Amino acid sequence: MPVLQPSSRTAESQPRRGGPADDFADVEALAHELFLRTEQLHTLESENRELRETLERALSEYGDLYDLAPVAMVKLTPQGVVRCLNEAAAGLLGIRRRTMPGLPFVHQIRQEDHAVFHRFLRRCRNRQESIEEEVILHARDGREAPVRMIGLAVDGGAVSYQTALIDLTEQHAARDELSRLNEELEARTREAEERSERLARLHARVVEAEQAERRRLARHLHDNLQQELVAATMQAHIAEGLAEEAGGETGDQLAEILQRISKLIDAALTATRTLTTELSPPPVLHEIGLPAALHWLADFYEAKHGLTVEVRSDGEACGTPPQDVRVLLFEAARELLLNVVKYAGVRTAEVHLDCPDPGFLRLTVSDEGDGFEAGDMLERRQQATGLGLFGLTERLQDVGGSVDVTTAPGRGARVSLTVPVPALSCDPS
């Protein structure tokens, strides 16, 4: 920018010369200097005009940006009086924009939040960084709008505080809806837990009733049918002896018939004894516990089917599970060992009872036999007995348990049943 410099040619600085010619030369020099000064003034005026136009454009753009900003903006004095506000703020308050300047902004705030607003002003006055507070605004249409006030002191806070008003209505509505959904979820979870507890109690009563009926049938078979069959066997032996004493062809034929009858009765007696055993778990299960019952089952399968069963039990450290769990796992072990006898093609198997995690009991039956395709598992297991692996899965699900099967053709099978038992406390030591 050109700057006017004092000319070095003044009348006082030039040596005085006499005559009209000298005077004319002085006037000519002064005119030239005046011309230069005039050009400099014109240049300065042009630059000032450009600067003024640039400033006016910037102010206009800032005003447009301020007025059309999507965020509500209010400029406050240190006393909380409104200097100006944009269209978004006027819309938030539900007022005409020109009615607010000069009025205390506290009149737009809920009575309970007046102290918060005054604290906001004090904090803006004493801070260089932005300040945040939350208040409730009263709109002219009667609604209340929760907002977050974000204020920043302009000119050190001596003149005004530029304040953004962030409408929190949707955020609070979403928060309230989330809270409502959480409460509903908690209520449904409690309802599901209560239903699960009722189902568990019902399952325990059903198992108890089933076992009571099984024991009744087993006692009936033992006390009545088996005794009758034993008596029939004795009578057949007596009749067979009398027939042999009678002699003759008729006596021999009668003795042969009586021998066949005795064998049929013996077979029926064996069948009823097996049925009695299968109907009701052995007394050792109820009197001593599941590990002892599994050892009894191993002896039973070795005696009846020639299957050598190794029983390993770490379950003693887990305490005594409820009766329905003991019965379920015992029946599962019996069913799975029967599957080994029928399908595995081996003479050995292993049963392992352990407590993998606190509150859980696991029974694992494994063999190194033929194995099977996982897709054939359900159909083949269902054909074995009325319980089957599919039935085991359903009964375990009723008590919150699970079944894990690991098998492949030629690679044996491993079936693990895990049931939750809240009363148990595992202690591997």
C-alpha positions as CSV (number, residue, x, y, z in Angstrom):
1,M,0.0,0.0,0.0
2,P,1.5,3.4,-0.9
3,V,2.2,5.6,2.0
4,L,2.3,9.4,1.7
5,Q,5.9,10.5,2.4
6,P,6.8,14.1,3.2
7,S,8.4,15.7,0.2
8,S,12.0,16.7,0.5
9,R,11.3,19.7,-1.6
10,T,9.7,22.5,0.4
11,A,10.0,26.2,0.1
12,E,11.9,26.3,3.4
13,S,14.5,23.7,2.3
14,Q,15.3,25.2,-1.1
15,P,17.7,28.0,-1.3
16,R,16.1,31.2,-2.2
17,R,16.8,32.4,-5.7
18,G,15.8,35.7,-7.0
19,G,13.7,36.4,-10.1
20,P,10.5,35.3,-11.7
21,A,12.1,32.2,-13.2
22,D,13.0,30.8,-9.9
23,D,9.5,31.4,-8.5
24,F,8.0,29.6,-11.5
25,A,10.3,26.6,-10.9
26,D,9.1,26.4,-7.3
27,V,5.5,26.5,-8.3
28,E,6.1,23.8,-10.9
29,A,7.8,21.5,-8.3
30,L,4.9,22.0,-5.9
31,A,2.3,21.2,-8.5
32,H,4.2,18.0,-9.4
33,E,4.3,17.0,-5.7
34,L,0.6,17.8,-5.4
35,F,-0.1,15.5,-8.4
36,L,1.9,12.7,-6.8
37,R,0.1,13.1,-3.5
38,T,-3.3,13.1,-5.3
39,E,-2.5,9.8,-7.0
40,Q,-1.5,8.2,-3.7
41,L,-4.8,9.3,-2.2
42,H,-6.7,7.8,-5.1
43,T,-4.8,4.5,-4.6
44,L,-5.5,4.5,-0.9
45,E,-9.2,5.2,-1.4
46,S,-9.5,2.4,-3.9
47,E,-7.8,-0.1,-1.6
48,N,-10.0,1.0,1.3
49,R,-13.1,0.5,-0.8
50,E,-11.9,-3.0,-1.7
51,L,-11.2,-3.8,1.9
52,R,-14.6,-2.5,2.9
53,E,-16.4,-4.5,0.3
54,T,-14.5,-7.6,1.3
55,L,-15.4,-7.0,4.9
56,E,-19.1,-6.5,4.0
57,R,-19.1,-9.7,2.0
58,A,-17.5,-11.6,4.9
59,L,-20.0,-10.2,7.4
60,S,-22.8,-11.1,5.0
61,E,-21.5,-14.6,4.6
62,Y,-21.1,-15.0,8.3
63,G,-24.6,-13.7,8.9
64,D,-26.0,-16.1,6.4
65,L,-24.0,-18.9,8.0
66,Y,-25.1,-17.9,11.4
67,D,-28.8,-17.4,10.4
68,L,-29.1,-20.7,8.4
69,A,-27.0,-22.9,10.7
70,P,-28.9,-26.1,11.6
71,V,-27.8,-25.7,15.2
72,A,-29.6,-23.3,17.4
73,M,-27.3,-20.4,18.3
74,V,-27.9,-17.6,20.9
75,K,-25.5,-14.8,21.8
76,L,-25.8,-13.7,25.4
77,T,-24.4,-10.9,27.4
78,P,-22.6,-11.7,30.7
79,Q,-25.8,-10.9,32.5
80,G,-27.7,-13.5,30.3
81,V,-29.6,-11.0,28.1
82,V,-30.1,-12.1,24.5
83,R,-28.1,-10.1,21.9
84,C,-29.2,-12.1,18.9
85,L,-30.3,-15.6,17.9
86,N,-30.5,-17.5,14.6
87,E,-33.5,-19.1,12.9
88,A,-32.9,-22.5,14.4
89,A,-33.0,-21.1,17.9
90,A,-36.2,-19.2,17.2
91,G,-37.7,-22.4,15.9
92,L,-36.6,-24.3,18.9
93,L,-38.2,-21.8,21.2
94,G,-41.3,-21.4,19.1
95,I,-41.0,-17.6,18.9
96,R,-40.4,-14.8,16.4
97,R,-36.8,-14.0,16.1
98,R,-37.1,-10.2,16.4
99,T,-38.9,-10.5,19.8
100,M,-36.0,-12.0,21.8
101,P,-33.1,-9.6,21.6
102,G,-32.9,-7.5,24.8
103,L,-34.8,-10.0,26.9
104,P,-33.3,-12.2,29.7
105,F,-32.8,-15.7,28.4
106,V,-33.6,-17.2,31.8
107,H,-37.3,-16.6,31.1
108,Q,-37.1,-19.4,28.5
109,I,-35.7,-21.8,31.1
110,R,-37.7,-24.0,33.5
111,Q,-37.8,-22.6,37.0
112,E,-35.9,-25.6,38.5
113,D,-33.0,-25.0,36.1
114,H,-32.5,-21.3,36.8
115,A,-29.6,-22.0,39.1
116,V,-28.0,-24.2,36.5
117,F,-28.2,-21.3,33.9
118,H,-26.7,-18.8,36.3
119,R,-23.9,-21.2,37.0
120,F,-23.4,-21.6,33.3
121,L,-22.9,-17.8,32.9
122,R,-20.4,-17.7,35.8
123,R,-18.4,-20.6,34.3
124,C,-18.3,-18.9,30.9
125,R,-17.0,-15.7,32.5
126,N,-14.2,-17.4,34.2
127,R,-13.1,-19.9,31.5
128,Q,-11.4,-19.8,28.2
129,E,-12.7,-23.1,26.9
130,S,-16.3,-24.1,26.1
131,I,-18.7,-24.8,28.9
132,E,-21.6,-27.3,28.9
133,E,-24.8,-27.5,31.0
134,E,-28.2,-29.2,30.5
135,V,-31.4,-27.4,31.1
136,I,-35.1,-27.7,30.1
137,L,-36.5,-24.9,27.8
138,H,-40.1,-23.8,27.8
139,A,-41.4,-23.4,24.2
140,R,-44.3,-21.1,23.4
141,D,-46.4,-24.0,22.3
142,G,-46.3,-25.5,25.8
143,R,-43.8,-28.3,25.2
144,E,-40.6,-28.7,27.1
145,A,-37.3,-29.2,25.3
146,P,-34.2,-30.7,27.0
147,V,-31.1,-29.0,25.6
148,R,-27.4,-29.0,26.1
149,M,-26.0,-25.5,26.3
150,I,-22.4,-25.1,25.0
151,G,-21.1,-21.7,25.6
152,L,-17.9,-19.9,24.7
153,A,-16.8,-16.4,25.8
154,V,-16.3,-13.9,22.9
155,D,-13.8,-11.2,23.5
156,G,-12.8,-12.7,26.8
157,G,-16.3,-12.8,28.1
158,A,-16.5,-9.0,28.5
159,V,-18.9,-8.6,25.6
160,S,-20.9,-11.8,25.0
161,Y,-21.1,-15.5,25.2
162,Q,-21.8,-17.4,22.0
163,T,-24.1,-20.3,23.0
164,A,-25.2,-23.4,21.0
165,L,-28.4,-25.1,22.0
166,I,-28.3,-28.8,21.2
167,D,-31.9,-30.3,21.2
168,L,-31.8,-33.5,23.3
169,T,-35.5,-34.4,22.8
170,E,-34.9,-37.3,20.5
171,Q,-31.9,-38.5,22.5
172,H,-33.9,-38.5,25.7
173,A,-36.8,-40.2,23.9
174,A,-34.4,-42.9,22.7
175,R,-32.9,-43.2,26.2
176,D,-36.3,-43.6,27.7
177,E,-37.3,-46.1,25.1
178,L,-34.1,-48.0,25.7
179,S,-34.7,-48.0,29.4
180,R,-38.3,-49.2,28.8
181,L,-37.0,-52.0,26.6
182,N,-34.4,-53.0,29.2
183,E,-37.0,-53.1,31.9
184,E,-39.2,-55.2,29.6
185,L,-36.3,-57.5,28.8
186,E,-35.5,-57.9,32.5
187,A,-39.1,-58.7,33.2
188,R,-39.2,-61.2,30.5
189,T,-35.9,-62.7,31.6
190,R,-37.3,-63.0,35.1
191,E,-40.4,-64.6,33.7
192,A,-38.3,-67.0,31.7
193,E,-36.2,-67.9,34.7
194,E,-39.3,-68.4,36.8
195,R,-40.8,-70.6,34.0
196,S,-37.5,-72.5,33.7
197,E,-37.5,-73.1,37.5
198,R,-41.1,-74.2,37.4
199,L,-40.3,-76.6,34.5
200,A,-37.3,-77.9,36.4
201,R,-39.5,-78.6,39.5
202,L,-42.1,-80.1,37.3
203,H,-39.5,-82.3,35.6
204,A,-38.2,-83.4,38.9
205,R,-41.7,-84.3,40.1
206,V,-42.4,-86.2,36.8
207,V,-39.1,-88.1,37.1
208,E,-39.9,-88.9,40.7
209,A,-43.4,-90.1,39.8
210,E,-42.0,-92.1,36.9
211,Q,-39.4,-93.7,39.1
212,A,-42.0,-94.4,41.8
213,E,-44.2,-96.2,39.2
214,R,-41.2,-98.1,37.9
215,R,-40.3,-99.2,41.4
216,R,-44.0,-100.2,42.0
217,L,-44.0,-102.3,38.8
218,A,-40.6,-103.8,39.6
219,R,-41.8,-104.8,43.1
220,H,-45.0,-106.2,41.6
221,L,-42.9,-108.3,39.1
222,H,-40.6,-109.5,41.9
223,D,-43.2,-110.1,44.5
224,N,-45.9,-111.6,42.3
225,L,-45.0,-112.7,38.8
226,Q,-41.4,-113.9,39.6
227,Q,-42.7,-115.8,42.7
228,E,-45.4,-117.4,40.6
229,L,-42.9,-118.4,37.9
230,V,-40.5,-119.8,40.6
231,A,-43.4,-121.8,42.0
232,A,-44.4,-123.0,38.5
233,T,-40.8,-124.1,37.9
234,M,-40.8,-126.1,41.1
235,Q,-44.1,-127.7,40.3
236,A,-42.8,-128.6,36.8
237,H,-39.7,-130.2,38.3
238,I,-42.0,-132.2,40.7
239,A,-44.2,-133.3,37.8
240,E,-41.2,-134.2,35.7
241,G,-39.9,-136.4,38.5
242,L,-43.3,-138.1,38.9
243,A,-43.4,-138.7,35.1
244,E,-40.0,-140.3,35.2
245,E,-41.1,-142.5,38.1
246,A,-44.2,-143.6,36.2
247,G,-42.0,-144.8,33.3
248,G,-43.3,-146.1,30.1
249,E,-43.6,-144.3,26.8
250,T,-46.3,-141.9,28.1
251,G,-44.2,-141.0,31.1
252,D,-41.2,-140.3,29.0
253,Q,-43.2,-138.1,26.7
254,L,-44.7,-136.3,29.7
255,A,-41.2,-135.8,31.3
256,E,-39.9,-134.3,28.0
257,I,-42.8,-131.9,27.8
258,L,-42.3,-130.9,31.4
259,Q,-38.6,-130.2,30.7
260,R,-39.5,-127.9,27.8
261,I,-42.1,-126.2,30.1
262,S,-39.4,-125.8,32.8
263,K,-37.1,-124.1,30.3
264,L,-39.8,-121.8,29.1
265,I,-40.6,-120.8,32.7
266,D,-36.8,-120.3,33.4
267,A,-36.6,-118.0,30.3
268,A,-39.7,-116.1,31.4
269,L,-38.2,-115.8,34.9
270,T,-34.9,-114.4,33.4
271,A,-36.9,-112.0,31.3
272,T,-38.8,-110.7,34.3
273,R,-35.7,-110.3,36.3
274,T,-34.1,-108.3,33.5
275,L,-37.2,-106.2,33.1
276,T,-37.2,-105.6,36.8
277,T,-33.6,-104.4,36.6
278,E,-34.4,-102.1,33.6
279,L,-37.6,-100.7,35.0
280,S,-36.0,-99.4,38.2
281,P,-32.5,-98.3,38.9
282,P,-30.7,-100.4,41.6
283,P,-31.2,-99.4,45.2
284,V,-27.5,-98.5,45.3
285,L,-28.2,-95.4,43.1
286,H,-30.5,-94.0,45.8
287,E,-28.7,-95.3,48.9
288,I,-25.1,-94.7,48.0
289,G,-24.9,-92.5,44.9
290,L,-24.3,-92.3,41.2
291,P,-20.6,-93.4,41.1
292,A,-21.5,-96.6,43.0
293,A,-24.4,-97.2,40.7
294,L,-22.2,-96.9,37.6
295,H,-19.8,-99.5,39.0
296,W,-22.9,-101.7,39.6
297,L,-23.9,-101.1,36.0
298,A,-20.4,-102.1,34.7
299,D,-20.7,-105.4,36.6
300,F,-24.2,-106.0,35.2
301,Y,-23.1,-105.4,31.5
302,E,-20.0,-107.6,32.0
303,A,-22.1,-110.4,33.4
304,K,-25.0,-110.2,30.9
305,H,-23.3,-109.0,27.7
306,G,-19.6,-109.7,28.2
307,L,-18.7,-106.0,27.9
308,T,-15.8,-104.9,30.1
309,V,-16.6,-101.4,31.3
310,E,-13.9,-99.2,33.0
311,V,-15.5,-96.7,35.3
312,R,-13.7,-93.5,36.3
313,S,-15.4,-91.1,38.6
314,D,-14.2,-87.7,39.7
315,G,-17.8,-86.8,40.5
316,E,-17.5,-87.5,44.3
317,A,-15.8,-84.1,44.6
318,C,-18.9,-82.5,43.1
319,G,-21.2,-83.6,45.9
320,T,-24.5,-85.4,45.6
321,P,-26.7,-84.3,42.7
322,P,-30.5,-84.4,43.1
323,Q,-32.4,-87.7,42.5
324,D,-33.8,-86.7,39.1
325,V,-30.3,-85.9,37.8
326,R,-28.9,-89.2,39.3
327,V,-31.6,-91.2,37.6
328,L,-31.3,-89.4,34.3
329,L,-27.5,-89.9,34.1
330,F,-27.8,-93.5,35.2
331,E,-30.4,-94.3,32.5
332,A,-28.3,-92.5,30.0
333,A,-25.2,-94.6,30.9
334,R,-27.3,-97.8,30.6
335,E,-28.7,-96.7,27.2
336,L,-25.3,-95.7,25.8
337,L,-23.6,-98.9,27.0
338,L,-26.4,-100.9,25.3
339,N,-25.6,-99.0,22.1
340,V,-22.0,-100.1,22.5
341,V,-23.1,-103.7,22.8
342,K,-25.3,-103.5,19.7
343,Y,-23.3,-101.3,17.3
344,A,-19.7,-100.7,18.3
345,G,-18.4,-104.3,17.7
346,V,-16.0,-104.1,20.7
347,R,-15.8,-105.8,24.1
348,T,-14.6,-102.8,26.1
349,A,-16.0,-99.3,26.9
350,E,-15.3,-96.5,29.3
351,V,-17.6,-94.4,31.5
352,H,-16.2,-91.2,33.0
353,L,-18.1,-89.0,35.5
354,D,-16.6,-85.6,36.3
355,C,-17.4,-82.0,37.2
356,P,-16.0,-79.8,34.3
357,D,-17.1,-76.5,35.8
358,P,-18.7,-75.4,39.1
359,G,-22.4,-76.3,39.0
360,F,-22.1,-78.8,36.2
361,L,-21.9,-82.6,36.1
362,R,-20.7,-84.5,33.0
363,L,-21.1,-88.2,32.1
364,T,-19.0,-89.5,29.1
365,V,-19.4,-92.9,27.5
366,S,-16.7,-93.8,24.9
367,D,-15.6,-96.7,22.9
368,E,-13.0,-97.5,20.2
369,G,-15.5,-99.4,18.0
370,D,-16.9,-98.9,14.5
371,G,-18.3,-95.5,15.1
372,F,-21.1,-94.2,12.9
373,E,-22.2,-91.3,10.6
374,A,-23.6,-88.4,12.6
375,G,-26.6,-88.3,10.2
376,D,-27.5,-91.9,11.1
377,M,-27.3,-91.2,14.8
378,L,-30.8,-90.3,15.7
379,E,-32.6,-92.9,13.7
380,R,-30.4,-95.8,14.8
381,R,-30.4,-94.7,18.4
382,Q,-34.2,-94.3,18.5
383,Q,-34.6,-97.9,17.2
384,A,-32.5,-99.2,20.2
385,T,-35.0,-98.5,23.0
386,G,-37.8,-96.2,23.9
387,L,-35.3,-93.7,25.3
388,G,-32.6,-93.5,22.6
389,L,-30.1,-90.7,22.1
390,F,-32.8,-88.4,20.7
391,G,-34.9,-89.0,23.9
392,L,-31.8,-88.3,26.0
393,T,-31.2,-85.0,24.2
394,E,-34.8,-83.9,24.8
395,R,-34.7,-84.9,28.5
396,L,-31.4,-83.1,29.0
397,Q,-32.8,-80.0,27.3
398,D,-35.7,-80.1,29.8
399,V,-33.2,-79.6,32.6
400,G,-30.9,-77.2,30.8
401,G,-28.3,-79.8,29.8
402,S,-26.6,-80.6,26.5
403,V,-25.3,-83.6,24.5
404,D,-22.0,-83.6,22.6
405,V,-21.3,-86.5,20.2
406,T,-17.9,-87.1,18.6
407,T,-17.8,-90.0,16.2
408,A,-16.8,-91.1,12.7
409,P,-16.9,-94.5,10.9
410,G,-14.1,-96.6,12.1
411,R,-13.0,-94.1,14.7
412,G,-15.2,-95.0,17.7
413,A,-17.7,-92.8,19.5
414,R,-17.6,-90.5,22.4
415,V,-20.9,-89.1,23.9
416,S,-20.8,-86.5,26.7
417,L,-23.9,-85.5,28.6
418,T,-23.6,-82.3,30.7
419,V,-26.2,-81.1,33.2
420,P,-26.4,-78.0,35.4
421,V,-26.7,-78.8,39.1
422,P,-26.7,-75.4,41.0
423,A,-26.3,-77.1,44.3
424,L,-23.0,-78.7,43.3
425,S,-19.6,-77.1,44.1
426,C,-16.7,-78.7,42.3
427,D,-13.5,-79.0,44.1
428,P,-10.9,-80.9,42.0
429,S,-8.6,-81.1,45.0
